[in-house]
Amino acid sequence: MRNKTLKWLSVALTPLAVIAGCSTGGGTTTTSSTSQSVAPIAPPMTITLDSSIDDWPAGEVAVGDEYYLYVRFSPGASITPQSNDESVVISLDTDDSKLTGLDGTDLEISFSPPRDDGRPGNGTRVAAFSPDGERLTIAPALLDISISPSHASEWFELRIARQMTSDGILPVNGLLGSGKIRGRLAMYNNAGKRVAEAPEFSAVLPQAAPNVKLVRTSLPSKSLGSVRIVSYNVLNAAPLDNPEPFSRMLRALDPDIVLVQEWYDTPADEMGAWFNRHLPISGRWRAVTGEGRGVAVISRLDLAPIGPPGLVIQPEGEDRTVRVMPAIAETPIGTMAVASVHLKCCGSLDSREDRLRIAESEAIATLIESETRDIGPHVRVVAGDFNLVGGKEPLYSMASSLDVDNTSASVAEPFVLGDNAMYTWTSPTSRFLPSRLDYAVYSDASAVLERSFVFDPARLSDESLKALNLNRIDAMASDHRPLVVDLRAP
C-alpha cells in the first residue's frame, strides 16, 4: 500500500492544479477505426463529457458556463472511481466563503465511500454542509451530477448543475449564482485516513441560468435508404406491464431494427405481437429469441436467427450461456448481421466480472464471424448493454477483427440528443451516477455511420416533447436510454 500511496501522491494528485497544456485524453478511440462523434444538436457548451479531456482549456482544472460547473482530475493510475478500494473525495466551497458550510466546504462528492463496517464501498455519495457542520446527504440527481468515463481511466470529467430544485441547501452565490468557487481533491483509505491530496483549485463562474437547460429540437429523421437500429435495455421486461411509454418512445424513433435486452421470458411470437399491437406499421414486425436470457432482435424487415440456440462458454470451468441473440436481416443497404448483447454486469477493473465480460465479448465476435463468413457481402452490427464499468478490453475484444474485411470494426460515439454528454444509463435513486453502459459496434468497411445519438426526453423542451407526443418521464420506464444508429451504404 505504501508504494501505491506514494505514487498517487507524487504522480497523480499533486499536479492536479497545474495541468496546463496537458493533451492526454481519456481515450474515445477504442479501435484503430473508431467513428467520429456526431456533434450534439444544441450549441456546444464549455466542455463535452465524452471521456476525453482534449477539449479542456490548457491549465484549467475547473471551468463553468451558465448551466454547469466542470472539474477534471486524474488519480494517477487507471481506476474505476465508483468501484475502487480507496475513496476519491472532491470538496467544494461553492461560494468562496468560510462563513458557510463546514470550514468553508459546502458540498462534498465522495466516490467509493467506505461502508459502515470499513469495507470498500462503491457508487457515489453527495453531501451538503450547514454552517454549524451538519451533514445532509442529498441525491446526486438534485444537481444532475455526472462523471465520464464510466469505465476505468486515468482521467475523469465531472459535471455539476448550477441549478438546484431544493432551496436553502447550498449558498445562493457562486455555484448557484455567480462568483468564485474553490475546491480540493483528496484520497482516503477505508479507515478514513487521508493518503493523498492535491493543491486547491478555483474558478470564477458567470451568472447561472435561472432554469435547467431544456433544448428545443426535433428528432433526426432517417434518410432515404438508410437503416435505423435502436438498442434498448427495457428493465425487467417492463413493456409487458407498462407498454405506453415504450410505445411512445419507439414510435418517435421509428426504428427498422430493435435490439432489446432484459426482455425476459417472452417467446418470439409474443414479442412480435407486442410490436405489431403497439407499433403498427405497413407490414408486420418479426422477432427472434434464443437461450441468451432477455436478448432479442425485432425487425420490420425480413429476419432470421443465425448460430446455435445458445452460445455456451466455460470461462470458469462450468457452462455459461452468453446473453446474445444474432440474426440476419435483409435491409435497404443489403444483408445485415445484427446481434443484441448483454454482457456481465458489475465489478471493476480486472475483477472477476471484468474477465467474464472479456470472455463473453470474444466469444460473441467469434460467433458472428464464423456464422457470416460465407454469406457474401454484408454489414455487421453488434449493440447492446456492454456494462462497461471495468476496463475497456471487452469493447476492444468485440471490435477487433469484427469487420467484414478482418480489421477492427468502428464504435459509434453518440451524444445524448440536446446535451453535451455521453450517457446511456441513469437512475435518480441509485448511488451510481449516470453512466455510458450501452455501445454499438459496426463494420465500417461495408456501411457508413450517418448519425448516432442517445435519446433522453428529459433533456428536451416542452414544445419538442409535445411535437413528439412524449411525456418528460417516458424514458424513466427503464433505467437505460435508447441508443440510435443510422447506417447507410458506402
Phi, psi and omega per residue, in radians:
M1 nan -0.568 -3.107
R2 -1.091 -0.777 3.139
N3 -1.076 -0.744 3.137
K4 -1.110 -0.758 -3.128
T5 -1.088 -0.747 3.123
L6 -1.103 -0.670 3.114
K7 -1.098 -0.771 3.106
W8 -1.040 -0.779 -3.027
L9 -1.192 -0.772 -3.007
S10 -1.541 -0.501 -3.043
V11 -1.801 -0.628 -2.940
A12 -1.733 -1.100 -2.929
L13 -1.412 -0.636 -3.090
T14 -1.003 -0.773 -3.073
P15 -1.434 0.148 -3.015
L16 -0.959 -0.749 -3.035
A17 -1.448 -0.001 -3.126
V18 -2.286 0.888 -3.103
I19 -1.679 0.594 -3.131
A20 -1.014 2.388 3.063
G21 1.307 0.118 -3.126
C22 -1.160 2.254 3.133
S23 -2.040 0.173 -3.133
T24 -1.367 2.045 -3.105
G25 -1.534 2.873 3.042
G26 -1.288 -0.249 2.994
G27 1.614 1.307 3.035
T28 -1.384 -0.314 -3.131
T29 -1.394 1.999 -3.063
T30 -1.852 -0.212 3.065
T31 -2.497 3.108 3.121
S32 -1.277 -0.130 -3.103
S33 -2.439 1.038 -3.110
T34 -1.523 2.399 -3.088
S35 -1.230 2.755 3.074
Q36 -1.297 2.527 3.076
S37 -1.142 2.497 3.021
V38 -1.483 2.212 -3.054
A39 -1.066 2.524 3.098
P40 -1.076 2.645 -3.108
I41 -1.130 -0.703 -3.140
A42 -1.244 2.741 3.053
P43 -0.969 2.461 -3.094
P44 -1.012 2.440 3.065
M45 -1.601 -2.924 -3.086
T46 -1.068 -0.838 -3.045
I47 -2.329 2.524 2.997
T48 -1.820 2.299 3.089
L49 -1.476 1.513 -3.015
D50 -2.282 0.354 3.131
S51 1.251 0.259 3.091
S52 -2.325 2.495 3.083
I53 -1.828 0.267 -3.117
D54 -1.142 -0.383 -3.122
D55 -1.579 0.056 -3.118
W56 -1.354 2.469 3.020
P57 -1.083 2.412 -3.109
A58 -1.009 2.284 3.042
G59 1.494 -0.060 -3.093
E60 -1.687 2.343 3.048
V61 -1.736 -0.591 -3.139
A62 -2.370 2.319 3.077
V63 -2.429 2.847 -3.120
G64 -2.636 2.639 2.934
D65 -2.060 -2.905 -3.050
E66 -1.237 -0.269 -3.068
Y67 -1.877 -0.558 -3.011
Y68 -2.455 2.650 2.856
L69 -1.775 2.327 3.127
Y70 -2.036 2.401 3.102
V71 -2.310 2.367 3.049
R72 -2.038 2.602 3.141
F73 -2.757 2.781 3.072
S74 -2.288 2.228 3.037
P75 -1.399 -0.012 3.071
G76 1.533 -0.135 3.083
A77 -2.613 2.815 -3.128
S78 -1.323 2.030 3.124
I79 -2.405 2.949 2.929
T80 -1.860 1.820 -2.985
P81 -0.983 -0.601 -3.067
Q82 -1.548 0.118 3.033
S83 -2.656 1.323 -3.020
N84 -2.370 2.722 -3.098
D85 -1.442 -0.079 2.998
E86 -2.303 2.717 -3.014
S87 -1.767 2.246 3.019
V88 -1.671 2.203 -3.047
V89 -2.159 2.227 3.035
I90 -1.886 2.102 3.133
S91 -1.886 2.241 -3.069
L92 -2.111 2.250 2.905
D93 -1.621 1.672 -2.923
T94 -1.317 -0.136 3.122
D95 -2.330 0.245 3.102
D96 0.933 0.813 -3.125
S97 -2.467 2.297 3.065
K98 -1.365 -0.135 -3.099
L99 -1.446 -0.198 3.115
T100 -2.053 2.753 3.100
G101 1.279 -2.857 3.127
L102 -1.781 1.838 -3.041
D103 0.924 0.623 3.116
G104 1.647 -0.288 3.128
T105 -1.441 2.044 3.140
D106 -1.722 -0.507 -3.034
L107 -2.435 2.347 -3.136
E108 -2.284 2.231 3.126
I109 -2.035 2.041 -3.070
S110 -2.016 2.097 3.065
F111 -1.632 2.304 -3.076
S112 0.943 0.936 3.086
P113 -1.119 2.471 -3.111
P114 -1.134 2.664 3.075
R115 -1.265 2.946 -3.128
D116 -1.080 -0.508 -3.131
D117 -1.537 0.113 3.098
G118 1.568 -0.112 3.094
R119 -1.274 2.704 3.091
P120 -1.012 2.409 3.117
G121 -1.812 -3.008 3.063
N122 -2.565 3.072 -3.097
G123 1.394 -2.777 -3.092
T124 -2.391 2.378 3.073
R125 -2.054 2.307 3.137
V126 -2.064 2.316 -3.121
A127 -2.369 2.496 2.996
A128 -1.922 2.659 -3.085
F129 -2.133 2.376 3.034
S130 -1.514 2.901 -3.139
P131 -1.030 -0.462 3.131
D132 -1.561 0.168 3.041
G133 1.582 0.079 3.137
E134 -1.216 2.287 3.129
R135 -1.656 2.259 3.102
L136 -2.110 1.958 3.093
T137 -1.319 2.251 -3.099
I138 -2.169 2.711 3.101
A139 -1.272 2.317 3.110
P140 -0.968 -0.464 -3.114
A141 -1.141 -0.384 3.122
L142 -1.090 -0.489 3.111
L143 -2.037 0.290 3.086
D144 0.832 0.822 -3.067
I145 -1.368 2.291 3.104
S146 -2.378 2.698 3.041
I147 -2.333 2.528 3.131
S148 -2.442 2.388 0.056
P149 -1.487 3.013 3.072
S150 -1.476 -0.419 3.119
H151 -1.512 3.047 -3.135
A152 -1.119 2.473 -3.122
S153 -2.822 2.924 3.032
E154 -1.654 -0.242 -3.139
W155 -2.297 2.529 -3.122
F156 -2.426 2.634 3.045
E157 -2.066 2.335 3.126
L158 -2.051 2.448 3.130
R159 -2.220 2.331 -3.134
I160 -2.274 2.202 -3.140
A161 -1.184 2.623 -3.116
R162 -1.782 0.272 3.007
Q163 -2.207 2.558 -3.119
M164 -2.383 2.313 -3.064
T165 -1.287 -0.326 3.138
S166 -1.893 2.159 -3.114
D167 -1.432 2.667 2.992
G168 1.477 -0.068 -3.136
I169 -1.419 -0.699 3.126
L170 -2.076 2.745 3.086
P171 -1.021 2.674 -3.068
V172 -1.431 -0.294 3.141
N173 -1.625 3.008 3.065
G174 1.246 -1.957 -3.067
L175 -0.984 -0.827 -3.090
L176 -1.576 -0.068 3.124
G177 -2.269 -1.715 3.047
S178 -2.767 2.812 3.106
G179 2.068 -2.846 -2.999
K180 -1.573 2.497 2.976
I181 -2.190 2.711 3.070
R182 -2.240 2.744 3.141
G183 -2.665 2.774 3.083
R184 -2.371 2.617 3.102
L185 -2.156 2.316 -3.138
A186 -2.554 2.852 3.084
M187 -2.175 2.453 -3.100
Y188 -2.260 2.532 3.018
N189 -1.465 3.136 -3.044
N190 -1.203 -0.284 3.077
A191 -1.500 0.006 -3.140
G192 1.492 0.153 3.129
K193 -1.488 2.325 3.111
R194 -1.308 2.136 -3.081
V195 -1.920 -0.182 3.093
A196 -2.862 2.663 3.096
E197 -2.684 2.810 -3.135
A198 -2.055 2.807 3.069
P199 -1.086 2.705 3.100
E200 -1.100 2.522 3.037
F201 -2.122 2.891 -3.140
S202 -2.643 2.892 3.069
A203 -2.733 2.598 3.046
V204 -1.846 2.105 -3.015
L205 -1.769 2.491 3.013
P206 -1.256 3.052 3.124
Q207 -1.046 2.277 3.133
A208 -1.243 2.542 3.072
A209 -1.132 2.609 -3.106
P210 -1.244 -0.371 -3.085
N211 -2.368 2.847 3.073
V212 -1.141 2.753 -3.097
K213 -1.403 2.094 3.022
L214 -2.163 2.247 -2.961
V215 -1.776 2.349 3.035
R216 -1.608 1.929 -3.118
T217 -2.738 2.895 3.075
S218 -1.878 2.803 3.075
L219 -1.269 2.301 3.065
P220 -1.042 2.276 -3.136
S221 -1.564 2.722 3.074
K222 -1.198 2.469 3.026
S223 -1.475 2.793 -3.133
L224 -1.062 2.217 3.095
G225 1.556 -0.062 3.111
S226 -1.574 2.941 3.110
V227 -2.129 2.207 3.118
R228 -1.779 2.148 3.122
I229 -1.981 2.271 3.103
V230 -2.047 2.183 3.020
S231 -1.813 2.312 -2.965
Y232 -2.624 1.992 2.959
N233 -1.470 2.055 -2.936
V234 -1.772 0.231 2.968
L235 1.025 1.489 2.991
N236 0.990 0.811 3.087
A237 0.961 0.630 -3.096
A238 -1.022 -0.538 -3.137
P239 -1.049 -0.394 -3.122
L240 -1.178 -0.718 -3.119
D241 -1.668 -0.336 -3.071
N242 -2.415 1.194 -2.982
P243 -1.285 -0.490 -2.948
E244 -1.033 -0.879 -3.114
P245 -1.118 -0.650 3.110
F246 -1.173 -0.675 3.092
S247 -1.084 -0.780 3.135
R248 -1.121 -0.747 -3.141
M249 -1.076 -0.840 -3.084
L250 -1.239 -0.612 3.060
R251 -1.061 -0.747 3.142
A252 -1.120 -0.669 -3.090
L253 -1.367 -0.474 3.073
D254 0.936 1.062 -3.080
P255 -1.418 2.788 2.951
D256 -1.641 -0.639 -3.130
I257 -2.337 2.346 3.107
V258 -2.102 2.213 3.068
L259 -1.873 2.024 -3.066
V260 -1.943 2.664 3.009
Q261 -2.272 2.649 -3.133
E262 1.142 0.383 2.994
W263 -1.614 1.426 -2.915
Y264 -1.378 2.615 2.872
D265 0.915 0.758 3.112
T266 -2.258 2.028 3.113
P267 -1.073 2.781 -3.070
A268 -1.037 -0.717 -3.096
D269 -1.162 -0.629 3.109
E270 -1.231 -0.627 3.106
M271 -1.179 -0.756 3.071
G272 -1.063 -0.679 3.123
A273 -1.123 -0.659 3.103
W274 -1.031 -0.806 -3.128
F275 -1.152 -0.733 3.140
N276 -1.150 -0.494 3.129
R277 -1.412 -0.726 -3.005
H278 -1.759 -0.249 3.059
L279 -2.340 1.131 -3.094
P280 -1.087 2.398 -3.121
I281 -2.339 3.012 2.977
S282 -1.360 1.801 -2.995
G283 2.061 -2.614 3.132
R284 -2.596 2.715 3.057
W285 -1.511 2.499 3.066
R286 -2.122 2.556 3.141
A287 -2.286 2.567 3.021
V288 -2.279 2.400 3.096
T289 -2.354 2.949 3.115
G290 -2.585 -2.648 -3.105
E291 -1.515 -0.169 3.039
G292 -1.262 1.930 -2.918
R293 -1.136 2.209 2.994
G294 1.493 -0.118 -3.119
V295 -1.791 2.490 -3.116
A296 -2.762 2.806 3.030
V297 -2.103 2.251 3.107
I298 -2.180 2.363 -3.045
S299 -2.575 2.568 2.983
R300 -1.471 -0.090 -3.141
L301 -1.754 2.898 3.074
D302 -0.995 2.340 -2.955
L303 -2.512 2.466 3.081
A304 -2.613 2.479 3.109
P305 -1.253 2.714 3.038
I306 -2.302 2.776 3.102
G307 1.403 -3.103 3.136
P308 -1.228 2.832 3.115
P309 -1.009 -0.556 3.115
G310 -2.510 2.486 3.086
L311 -1.654 1.973 -3.069
V312 -1.945 2.256 3.095
I313 -2.201 2.929 3.133
Q314 -2.304 1.099 -3.101
P315 -1.189 -0.379 -3.132
E316 -2.151 0.350 3.093
G317 1.604 -0.196 3.101
E318 -2.116 2.683 -3.119
D319 -1.061 2.365 3.078
R320 -2.369 2.106 3.128
T321 -1.516 2.098 -3.106
V322 -1.333 2.427 3.108
R323 -1.435 1.535 3.117
V324 -2.553 2.476 3.033
M325 -2.301 1.824 3.092
P326 -1.626 2.620 -3.132
A327 -2.689 2.862 3.052
I328 -1.981 2.261 3.091
A329 -2.146 2.489 3.048
E330 -1.693 2.001 -2.964
T331 -2.117 2.951 3.085
P332 -1.067 -0.317 3.099
I333 -1.842 0.255 3.084
G334 1.922 -3.050 3.118
T335 -1.111 2.365 -3.102
M336 -2.304 2.203 2.993
A337 -1.630 2.068 -3.107
V338 -2.126 2.641 3.110
A339 -2.521 2.277 2.996
S340 -1.627 2.251 -3.066
V341 -2.238 2.649 3.064
H342 -2.510 1.673 -3.074
L343 -1.360 2.894 -3.125
K344 -0.936 2.413 -3.119
C345 -1.544 2.946 2.852
C346 1.267 -2.949 -3.136
G347 1.431 -2.896 -3.124
S348 -2.648 -2.973 -3.101
L349 -1.034 2.231 3.085
D350 1.155 0.299 3.098
S351 -1.424 3.005 3.061
R352 -0.997 -0.765 -3.141
E353 -1.083 -0.656 3.120
D354 -1.127 -0.738 3.124
R355 -1.145 -0.637 3.080
L356 -1.159 -0.684 3.084
R357 -1.046 -0.739 3.134
I358 -1.091 -0.809 3.135
A359 -1.079 -0.718 3.133
E360 -1.139 -0.785 -3.106
S361 -1.148 -0.680 3.095
E362 -1.097 -0.729 3.141
A363 -1.163 -0.666 3.119
I364 -1.125 -0.813 3.132
A365 -1.061 -0.729 3.114
T366 -1.108 -0.736 3.126
L367 -1.068 -0.844 -3.114
I368 -1.052 -0.777 -3.107
E369 -1.144 -0.768 -3.083
S370 -1.197 -0.588 -3.089
E371 -1.453 -0.224 -3.052
T372 -2.119 -0.040 -3.041
R373 -1.107 -0.400 -3.061
D374 -1.932 0.243 -3.076
I375 -1.651 0.055 -3.130
G376 1.525 -2.942 -3.104
P377 -1.022 2.349 -3.139
H378 -2.848 2.983 3.090
V379 -1.943 2.495 3.090
R380 -2.037 2.345 3.099
V381 -2.429 2.180 3.032
V382 -2.135 2.166 -3.092
A383 -2.564 2.733 3.096
G384 2.645 -2.778 -3.091
D385 -1.548 1.786 -3.134
F386 -1.476 -0.220 -3.111
N387 0.856 0.847 -3.018
L388 -1.431 1.339 -3.138
V389 -1.983 0.058 3.028
G390 -1.955 -2.168 3.073
G391 -1.445 3.067 3.126
K392 -1.606 0.027 -3.078
E393 -1.003 -0.655 3.083
P394 -1.000 -0.655 3.105
L395 -1.238 -0.745 3.070
Y396 -1.009 -0.797 -3.090
S397 -1.109 -0.656 3.139
M398 -1.193 -0.757 -3.038
A399 -1.367 -0.503 -3.050
S400 -1.075 2.094 3.079
S401 1.095 0.283 3.123
L402 -1.368 -0.378 -3.098
D403 -1.140 2.761 -3.095
V404 -1.176 -0.292 3.090
D405 -1.757 0.330 3.081
N406 1.155 0.350 3.009
T407 -1.819 3.131 3.111
S408 -1.201 2.368 3.024
A409 -1.306 2.935 -3.133
S410 -1.702 2.704 3.122
V411 -1.988 2.156 3.068
A412 -1.153 2.518 -3.116
E413 -2.162 1.327 -2.996
P414 -1.537 2.400 2.922
F415 -1.489 2.748 2.955
V416 -1.186 2.307 -3.118
L417 -0.995 2.153 3.138
G418 1.454 0.114 -3.117
D419 -2.320 2.928 3.117
N420 -1.894 0.521 -3.092
A421 -2.222 2.719 3.063
M422 -2.003 1.725 2.996
Y423 -2.435 2.685 3.100
T424 -2.263 -0.117 -3.128
W425 -2.318 2.388 3.066
T426 -2.775 2.427 3.107
S427 -2.496 1.989 -3.038
P428 -1.133 -0.309 -3.120
T429 -1.770 0.016 -3.085
S430 -1.507 2.713 3.035
R431 -1.416 -0.080 3.099
F432 -1.737 2.472 -3.137
L433 -1.358 2.828 3.066
P434 -0.861 2.416 -2.986
S435 -2.369 2.720 3.003
R436 -1.710 1.737 -3.107
L437 -1.878 -0.388 -3.027
D438 -1.816 2.389 -3.083
Y439 -2.389 2.771 3.036
A440 -2.299 2.231 3.125
V441 -2.023 2.325 -3.071
Y442 -2.464 2.755 -3.115
S443 -1.492 1.842 -3.113
D444 -1.311 -0.196 3.087
A445 -1.278 -0.385 -3.075
S446 -2.172 -0.002 3.124
A447 -2.628 2.716 3.109
V448 -2.011 2.312 3.073
L449 -1.347 1.925 3.132
E450 -1.372 -0.741 3.068
R451 -2.877 2.771 2.975
S452 -2.594 2.553 3.110
F453 -2.788 2.798 3.009
V454 -1.846 2.424 -3.014
F455 -1.904 1.996 3.063
D456 -2.283 1.767 -3.105
P457 -1.004 -0.364 -3.127
A458 -1.086 -0.311 -3.123
R459 -1.575 -0.066 -3.020
L460 -1.762 2.748 3.138
S461 -1.291 2.880 3.104
D462 -1.065 -0.664 3.135
E463 -1.108 -0.730 3.132
S464 -1.142 -0.739 -3.137
L465 -1.120 -0.695 3.133
K466 -1.115 -0.729 3.137
A467 -1.127 -0.514 -3.127
L468 -1.621 -0.005 -3.099
N469 1.012 0.807 -3.112
L470 -2.148 2.666 2.957
N471 -1.734 2.637 -3.086
R472 -1.078 -0.513 -3.079
I473 -1.678 0.112 -3.101
D474 -0.974 -0.742 -3.083
A475 -1.179 -0.331 -3.107
M476 -1.296 -0.035 3.015
A477 -1.124 -0.344 3.015
S478 -2.291 2.806 3.068
D479 -1.543 -0.104 3.042
H480 -1.825 2.750 3.064
R481 -1.958 2.531 -3.119
P482 -1.080 2.384 3.053
L483 -1.804 2.153 -3.025
V484 -1.978 2.318 3.111
V485 -2.317 2.174 3.038
D486 -1.866 2.151 -3.127
L487 -2.060 2.517 3.034
R488 -2.309 2.925 3.129
A489 -1.232 2.629 3.090
P490 -1.023 nan nan
